[in-house]
Amino acid sequence: MPPQEASWTCSACSLAWVLRATGLNPAADEWSEVSAIGYPENINGTYGLMDASGSALQAVYERYGQATEQAWLDFDTVYARALETTGQMSGAAWYHWVSLRGVQGPNLWIANSAPGYKGVWDTLSRDQFNSLGGFSVVWLV
């Protein structure tokens, strides 16, 4: 995943990654998704993504005809989802959105536009998840 260009665009970067990875929009990029999410009412430089649930992300997927679901999930539930689908997630104590790539052993494998932020690179362990959560997860169905 390309690194984010601004400190507040992680949700747009992770959205672009999912759109590219799934083929929904192979040309998706950080700034086109900032626009798609809705700048400045839904995403902006002061707060990043305005609604931590990810409802604005779901609205973008809906425009592509892609069904999604959202919930605040525990590690085991996210792990199970990551075995079947992709999506995005953000921890309430992390305030950072990443994409779900799948799993690597006991960890969640993520696409992270800010590698190293709060000690997280390309995997998220159960302990990291628990220290950075609760997690809002938007997944493709």
Sequence and secondary structure as in RCSB ss.txt:
>XXXX:A:sequence
MPPQEASWTCSACSLAWVLRATGLNPAADEWSEVSAIGYPENINGTYGLMDASGSALQAVYERYGQATEQAWLDF
DTVYARALETTGQMSGAAWYHWVSLRGVQGPNLWIANSAPGYKGVWDTLSRDQFNSLGGFSVVWLV
>XXXX:A:secstr
    SSTT HHHHHHHHHHHHHTS TT  HHHHHHHH TTTTEETTTEES TT HHHHHHHHHTT  EEEEEE H
HHHHHHHTT  EEEEETTT  EEEEEEEETTEEEEE SSTTGGG SSEE HHHHHHH  EEEEEE 
